[in-house]
Every structure is written in structure tokens, then in C-alpha cells.
Amino acid sequence: MSAEPLAADYRTLIANSQSLIIASSSELGTAEVSYAPFLEYQNTYYIYVSQLARHTGNMLRQRQASIMFIEPEAEAVNPFARRRLVFECAVGEVDKPQAAYAQLLDMLQDRFGETVSVLRSLADFHLLALTPLRGQYVAGFGKAFTIDVENGVLLPANH
């Protein structure tokens, strides 16, 4: 399979997902995993998360996280070879005074409905921007690719 259909394949994996899995690191260096619904906009993944969640504090402190999209088990041919996409990301916060803040929350609300409207009224929520720095797509056994995040191009993992 050439890289072009594989690039479409990993984009489909993202398009068919409503949430992403988050790996972050605690103050003590402990790995912690969580998830959040997301909005993809201009090659950045936006999540609206509570400061009560450990992953929020981790990401605000460390300014980095890894995110993963993974093929649902029910769709996988083999559970050892589920299609998956991992990005190492820089984490930034979109502050309320920024012009993009309301626009992005409106887009999140369009995607996820009234729940976002309720969350907007809570003071402990932060809008985080997860910008991919490096990526890897695994399409199955022996099919691992590095993603050129600037261009969305797949390269052999051992390039």
C-alpha cells in the first residue's frame, strides 16, 4: 500500500473519532492516561477540560502531552495490530480574552451540543491547544510510519 492511501487512512481514523486518548506526566514523573473529546482545527487539537482533572494540571505544568487515536476493537482484524496514530504535542492554553476562544468553543458546541454550553458556565474549565510536533501511524504488522506533521506526509518509520 502506498503512502497516499495510508495518509487518507489515518485522517479517516481521526475523522471517525470524537475523543482522543491523552498521556501526560505528573509532577513526580508518573505517567497518567486519560481522554477528552476534541475539536480538530487548523492542524491543532482543542480540548476543553476541567482543572480538577489531573491531566489538565499535568499539561499546564509540563506544556507537553502525547495523544492517540486508535481503531475500535470491534473493527480490528487483529487486536495485536489495531491501527493507531500517536502525536507528541506542545500544549498551549487559549485564554478567554483571546478572539479565538469564543469561536473555538462555539465550534466545540456545534460538534458536541449543549453539554459544552453547560461547561462554558463553569470557572474551572480550560481550553487547551494540542499542536503536533511529531507523529507515528501504525497501519498494522510491519506498517509503521513517521508523519511529517508540517505536510501530513507519511515516511517509513526507520527513515
N, C-alpha and C positions, 0 to 999 in steps of 0.2 A: 504494500500500500504506500503510495507516495505521500509526501508531507502535506500537500494541499488538502486532500480529503481528511487527513488526521487533524489539521488545524480546524476544519469545519466541525469535526467530531468533538474536539474539546470545547469549542464555542457552544455546541449544542448541549453539552454536559452542563455548562454554566446557565444557558437559557432555560433549561428544564429544572433548574434548582431555585428554590425560594429562600433557602438558608445556606450558610456556609459554616464549616467547622473551623474553630479558632484554636490555635496552640499559642499560649503565652507563657511568660516566665514570671514567677512570683519574686518578691524582694529577696527571698532566700535562695533563688535559683531553681525552685521546684517547677517542673513542667506542669502546666494546667491546661485542660482542654475544655472547650465549651462550644456553643454555636450561637448564631444570631441570624435573623432574617436580613437580607441585604438588598441594596439597590446598586446596580452597575451603571455608572455614568462616566463617560469620557475616560475609560480605562482605569477607573478607580472604583473600589467597592465601599459603599457607605453603609454603616450600621448605626442604629440608634439604640444605645444601651444604658442601663442604669449604673450609677456609681456604686450601687450596692452589690453588683456582680463583681466577683474577683477579677475576671478577665478585663473589666474596664480599668480598674486601678493598675493592673499589670501593664496594659497597653499605654496608658497615660504616663506611667513612670519610665518604661523601657523604650517607648516610641518605636516598637517593632512587634511583629507577630507573624506567624505562618497561618495561612488559610488553606482549606482543602475542600474541593468538590469531589464527590465520589458517586459512582454508579450505584443505584439502588440494588440491594442484594437480590430482589425478586427479578431484576432484569439481567443479572450477571450470568454468563455461561458457566463460569467457574469462580467460586469465592476467593481463590488464591490470585486471581487475575482481574479483579474489578478495575474498570477504567477509573483513573483518578488524576486530578490536577492539583498541584500544590504551588502556591506562590509564597515567597518570602516578601513581606511588605513593610514599608515605612508607615508609621501611624501618625496621623495628624488630627487635630480637633478642629471642626468647623464651629466657630463661636457664633452666638446669637446675633451680635451686631453685623456680622458679615452678610453681604447681599445674598450670597448663595444659600445661606442657612434656611430661610423660609422656602425657597424654591425647591431645595432638596427634600425637605420634609413634606412639601406638597406632593412631590413625586413618590416618596415613600407611602404617603397616604393613598395616592391613586393606586399603588401596587397592592397595598395590604389592608385598605379600608379603615373603618372607624377606630380600630384599636390604636392606630397611630394618633388619631385625634385626641384620644384619652391620654396617651403617653406624653403628648406635647404639653399637657397641663401640669405635668409632674416636674418638679425642680431638679430631680436627681438624674435626669437623662442627658446624655452627651451624644452628639453627632460626630462620629469618627470616620475619617477617610483612610482607607487602607490602599496604599498605592504599591502595586507590584514592582519589585526590584529584580527578582529572579524567579523563574518558574520551571517546573518539570511536569510533563504529561506522560503518564504510563497508560498505553493503549492495550496492554496485555503482556503475556510472557515474551520477554526479549524485545519489547517495543517501548523503550523509554526514550524520551526526547526532552532536550532543553528548549525552553521557549525564549526567543529573543523578545522580551516584553515591549520594547520600543516599537517593533514592527509586527508582532504577533506571528512570527515565523518560527517553525519548528526546526531544530537542529538535532542531529544524533546526540545522545546523552554523553558520549565519550569524545565529543569534538574538541 
